[in-house]
C-alpha cells in the first residue's frame, strides 16, 4: 500500500473483488439412500470375512451362514416359532399395559395439579428404583408365571413414556393455552386439539424408548425363569455350549428391536408431518 | 347511521374503577371507560403503561392478577395477538375453525379466509405462510366467530412496514363491513390515527387523553399526531 501514495491506483483496481463462497453448512445435509442399513451390513461383511478366513473360533463365534442354517433348522423343527410367539405375547402384553399406563398417568399428572401432586413424585420414586431389582419381590407377589413378567415389562415401558409425555405436556406453549381460552374451547376440546398434538413429539420419544425397553426387559426375564421364549432358548443353549443358537436368539431380538423402532418412526413421521426439523 | 343509534346508546364495554396490580405495583389505577358498540378505538401508551393489561382484563384472560373494579363486555369477544398464534400442527382452515362448531362452520371458515385474501390456502401449513399471511389467517380466525368486540394487541407490531400498510387497509375494510367494536392496542401513533375514530392514551394507570378523530377533516393527521405525542411526553425535536 506504500506505493499508492505516489501513484494512486484507479479505483477499480483498489476494490478487491471477493468471490462469494458459500458458507460452511452446519446442518447434516441431504440424506444418503438406505443409510440406516449401511452400518449393520458392514458389520455383517466383516464378520463373514473373518469367519471365511478362519480368524474366528467357530466354537466362540460361528460363521453367519451357520447361524442362518441353525435358524432355519430351529424354525422348521417348530421350536423357534413357538419361542418367538411366546416372547412376542409377553412383550406385547407388557407393552400395551405400560403404554396405556404411561399415557393415562401423564395426562392426569400434566392436566391437574392434584394429579401432579399424587402421581409425579411417585413415578419419579419408581424410576429411581431399578425395575429389574423388583423381580424377586414380584415373583413373591405374583407367582412365577406370566403375570410377573408382564408386570415388569409394563413398568419398564411406562416410565419413559410417562416422563417424556409429561415433560412435553408441561412444556406446551402458554400462548396456545391462552388462545384456547380466548377461542372458548371446552376442556375436552382443549385436550384433544391443543394438548395432545402439542405433546405428541415428546410422547414419541418416550414410545421409542419404551419399545426398546420392552425387548430389554424380556431378555433378562426370560433368562431368569421361563420354560419357553427366546431367552429360555438361549439359556438352554448356554448349558449345551450352542453358540449358534445363542446368536440366532440375539439376531431375532435385534430384528424385533429394529422392526418395532422402524415402525414407530414411520408412524411418527406420518403423525408429525407438520414438523420441519433438522432431520427432515 | 340510523340503525346504529340505538346500539350507540348502550356501550359494548363498560369499565368502572378497574384496578390491576402486579406484585404490589399498580398498573391500572381505577380506569373508567365506555366503548360504544361498533366504535373503532385505539389505545396508546408507552411500553409497560398497562395497555396489554387492560386488554387482557377485558378479554378475561388475566388469571391470577390482583385487582378490583367492574367490567362488562359482550358475549362474543375475539382477540388478535401480536403473534398469529396459529397452531403449527393444524393446517390453515382448521386453525381458523378452532373452537367453532356447527354444520356451516367450514363454509364460514372458507368465506373468512377468502375475505382476508387467503382463499385457496386452506390446506397450507402455518409455517408455509409469510408473516403477513399468518396474521391474516389470525384475523380470519377472529372474524369467523362474528365478534361483537374485537380486541387486538399490537397485531401488526411484528410485520414489515409495507405489509403493515396493507393490513391497516384490510382491518379498516373488515371493520366497516362487520362493524364490531374494536379496541386496538398499539404504540404506533400514526397507526392509531389512520385506523381509529377515537384514540385513548393510557398514562399512570388511567386514561390520560380521550381524542375523537374526525376522519373527514382536512389535514388533521399532523395535528392529532402532535397532540398525541405531547400526551405521551414525546417531543420530535428532542434528541
Interface residues (C-beta under 8 A of the other chain):
Chain A: X175 X176 X178 X179 X180 X181 X182 X183 X184 X185 X189 X193 X194 X197 X198 X200 X272 X274 X275 X276
Chain B: X59 X60 X61 X77 X78 X79 X81 X83 X85 X87 X88 X89 X90 X98 X99 X100 X125 X127 X141 X145
